[in-house]
Amino acid sequence: MATKKDHINTGWQSLIERRESARIDVNLPVTLRHNGKLIPATAENVSCGGMRLNAATNNVVPGGHVEVVLDLGEMEKDVTLRGTVVRLDAQDQKKVAIQFVNLLSNGHASLQRFLKKQQG
């Protein structure tokens, strides 16, 4: 049976793991699918664990499930990833933080290859 201490340790471990995913500053076109609507956006940064983007509208809510189509440019195929909205910027509700789910998908593997190339 899990104790309170186990939950705290798991929480810290999760935080550390999230920070181990290096963020790469980008300026890439994104299409966000949320509640059946397509929302144009621009990715500001991306990592293996998630991304921050600037959406054309503020129609997403924290906890909402989204699908992200990320245009990686001419040398790569578009990548489709699933995620959860984890927060909106307090000053600008169009700035959205997304945590990726299904980290074993083909899209996530493509993203990992792209990020390795970007890091050199």
N, C-alpha and C positions, 0 to 999 in steps of 0.2 A: 504494500500500500504506500502510495506517495505521501511524503510529509511536506509541510510548509517549506522546510529547508530545501527539499528536492525541487519544488516549484521555483524558488528563488534562484537556485543554481542553474536550472534550465533556462530561466529568463536571462541571466547574465551570459550564459553560454550562447544563447540565441543572439544577444546584442553583439558579442564579440565576433561571432560568425558573420553577421551582417556587415560589420566594419571591415572584415577581411576582404570583401569584394570591392576591388578598386573601382572607383568611379572615373569615368572618362567624360570630359566635357565634349559635347557634340552640338551640332545644329542640323538635325535630320528631320525630314518630314515624317509624320506619324498620322495614321488614321485610328481613332479610338472608337470602338463599338461598345455602346452602353445603352441598355434597355431598348435595343432595336434601332438605335439612332447611330449614324456615322458622324463623328466629330473630328474635323481637321485639327491637327496640333503640331507642335514642334518639340522634339526631344531636346532638353537642355543638358542632361547628363544621363549616363546609363552604366549599369554594372551587371554582373551576372545575377544579382538578387533583385534588381528593380530599376526604376528610372524616375526622373522628374521631367515633366513636360509642361508646356504652356498650351492650353486648349483654347479653341476659338470661342467656346461658350463655357459657362459654369454649371452645366447640367449634371455633373457627377457628384456623388456623395460618398463620404468615408464609409468603408465597409462594402461598397458596391463592387460587383464583379464586372470586369471589363475584358475585352479582347483588344490587343494592340497590334497593328500592322506597322512595322518599322521598316522604312526604306533605307537600306544600307548603301545605296549608291549604285553606280553603274557596274562595279566589279562583283557585287554580291546580289543574291536573290533577296526579295522582301522576306521579312521574318514575321511570323505570326506567333504571339505569345499571349497567354492568359494571365490575368493578375487581379489583385484586389486593391482598391483605392485605400491608402492608409492615412492620407491627410491632404488637406487643402491649405495653401498658404493663407495666413490670417489677413494679410494686407491685399492679396490678389487671389481671389477664389478660383481663377483660371489656371493657376499654377498647382499642379496635381502630382503627388507622390504615389507611385504604384509599386507594390511588391509582387514579383512574379510568383506564380504557382506552377505546378507540374514541371519541375526543373529537369525532368528526364525527357522532355519532348524534343523532337527534331529541331524545332524553332530555337529552343534554348541552346542546343549544341551549335547551331549556326551562329548564334549571338556570341557564344564563347570563342569561336574561331575568329570572328570579327574583332572582338576586344583584344585578343592576343596579337593580332596584326597591328592594331592601333597602338599597343604598348611597345611595339618594336620587338 
